Amino acid sequence: MTDPIPAQKEPYIVPVEAGKKYFWCACGRSQKQPFCDGSHSGTGITPVMYEATAAKNVFFCGCKASARQPLCDGSHNKL
């Protein structure tokens, strides 16, 4: 398994739609951050599904080190 690559050292603030599914990039290689574009192929890392329960802004992890993946837990402050 390959280690994830931090895409950025802060969260991505994304407006989400209630009931919609989003696939968060866990490997850090996607060109469509914070979402998956299939670049994880061969890494052993798979995207994480997030289903929005309400329309709101969500803080998706950008550093790929969050213990609450796909959401930010502030881990980027320790990098």
Contacts in CASP RR format, 6 or more apart in sequence:
PFRMAT RR
TARGET T0000
AUTHOR 0000-0000-0000
METHOD contacts of the structure
MODEL  1
MTDPIPAQKEPYIVPVEAGKKYFWCACGRSQKQPFCDGSHSGTGITPVMY
EATAAKNVFFCGCKASARQPLCDGSHNKL
1 43 0 8 1.000
1 44 0 8 1.000
1 45 0 8 1.000
2 27 0 8 1.000
2 42 0 8 1.000
2 43 0 8 1.000
2 44 0 8 1.000
2 45 0 8 1.000
4 26 0 8 1.000
4 27 0 8 1.000
4 28 0 8 1.000
4 45 0 8 1.000
4 64 0 8 1.000
4 65 0 8 1.000
5 27 0 8 1.000
5 28 0 8 1.000
5 29 0 8 1.000
5 64 0 8 1.000
6 28 0 8 1.000
6 62 0 8 1.000
6 63 0 8 1.000
6 64 0 8 1.000
6 65 0 8 1.000
6 76 0 8 1.000
6 79 0 8 1.000
7 25 0 8 1.000
7 28 0 8 1.000
7 30 0 8 1.000
7 33 0 8 1.000
7 34 0 8 1.000
7 62 0 8 1.000
7 63 0 8 1.000
7 64 0 8 1.000
8 33 0 8 1.000
8 62 0 8 1.000
8 63 0 8 1.000
9 62 0 8 1.000
9 63 0 8 1.000
9 76 0 8 1.000
9 79 0 8 1.000
10 62 0 8 1.000
10 63 0 8 1.000
10 76 0 8 1.000
11 59 0 8 1.000
11 60 0 8 1.000
11 61 0 8 1.000
11 62 0 8 1.000
11 72 0 8 1.000
11 74 0 8 1.000
11 76 0 8 1.000
12 33 0 8 1.000
12 34 0 8 1.000
12 59 0 8 1.000
12 60 0 8 1.000
12 61 0 8 1.000
12 62 0 8 1.000
13 57 0 8 1.000
13 58 0 8 1.000
13 59 0 8 1.000
13 60 0 8 1.000
14 22 0 8 1.000
14 34 0 8 1.000
14 57 0 8 1.000
14 58 0 8 1.000
14 60 0 8 1.000
15 55 0 8 1.000
15 56 0 8 1.000
15 57 0 8 1.000
15 58 0 8 1.000
16 22 0 8 1.000
16 50 0 8 1.000
16 52 0 8 1.000
16 55 0 8 1.000
16 56 0 8 1.000
16 57 0 8 1.000
16 58 0 8 1.000
17 52 0 8 1.000
17 55 0 8 1.000
18 52 0 8 1.000
18 53 0 8 1.000
18 54 0 8 1.000
18 55 0 8 1.000
19 51 0 8 1.000
19 52 0 8 1.000
19 53 0 8 1.000
20 51 0 8 1.000
20 52 0 8 1.000
21 49 0 8 1.000
21 50 0 8 1.000
21 51 0 8 1.000
21 52 0 8 1.000
22 35 0 8 1.000
22 49 0 8 1.000
22 50 0 8 1.000
22 51 0 8 1.000
22 52 0 8 1.000
22 60 0 8 1.000
22 70 0 8 1.000
23 35 0 8 1.000
23 36 0 8 1.000
23 47 0 8 1.000
23 48 0 8 1.000
23 49 0 8 1.000
23 50 0 8 1.000
24 34 0 8 1.000
24 35 0 8 1.000
24 36 0 8 1.000
24 47 0 8 1.000
24 48 0 8 1.000
24 49 0 8 1.000
24 50 0 8 1.000
24 60 0 8 1.000
24 61 0 8 1.000
24 69 0 8 1.000
24 70 0 8 1.000
25 32 0 8 1.000
25 33 0 8 1.000
25 34 0 8 1.000
25 35 0 8 1.000
25 36 0 8 1.000
25 37 0 8 1.000
25 39 0 8 1.000
25 40 0 8 1.000
25 47 0 8 1.000
26 36 0 8 1.000
26 40 0 8 1.000
26 45 0 8 1.000
26 46 0 8 1.000
26 47 0 8 1.000
26 48 0 8 1.000
26 64 0 8 1.000
26 69 0 8 1.000
26 70 0 8 1.000
27 39 0 8 1.000
27 40 0 8 1.000
27 43 0 8 1.000
27 45 0 8 1.000
27 47 0 8 1.000
27 64 0 8 1.000
28 39 0 8 1.000
28 62 0 8 1.000
28 64 0 8 1.000
29 39 0 8 1.000
29 40 0 8 1.000
29 43 0 8 1.000
30 36 0 8 1.000
30 37 0 8 1.000
30 38 0 8 1.000
30 39 0 8 1.000
30 40 0 8 1.000
31 37 0 8 1.000
31 39 0 8 1.000
33 62 0 8 1.000
34 60 0 8 1.000
34 61 0 8 1.000
34 62 0 8 1.000
34 70 0 8 1.000
35 47 0 8 1.000
36 47 0 8 1.000
38 47 0 8 1.000
40 46 0 8 1.000
40 47 0 8 1.000
48 69 0 8 1.000
48 70 0 8 1.000
50 58 0 8 1.000
50 60 0 8 1.000
50 70 0 8 1.000
50 71 0 8 1.000
52 58 0 8 1.000
58 71 0 8 1.000
59 71 0 8 1.000
59 72 0 8 1.000
60 70 0 8 1.000
60 71 0 8 1.000
60 72 0 8 1.000
61 68 0 8 1.000
61 69 0 8 1.000
61 70 0 8 1.000
61 71 0 8 1.000
61 72 0 8 1.000
61 73 0 8 1.000
61 75 0 8 1.000
61 76 0 8 1.000
62 72 0 8 1.000
62 76 0 8 1.000
63 75 0 8 1.000
63 76 0 8 1.000
63 79 0 8 1.000
65 75 0 8 1.000
65 76 0 8 1.000
65 78 0 8 1.000
65 79 0 8 1.000
66 72 0 8 1.000
66 73 0 8 1.000
66 74 0 8 1.000
66 75 0 8 1.000
67 73 0 8 1.000
67 75 0 8 1.000
END
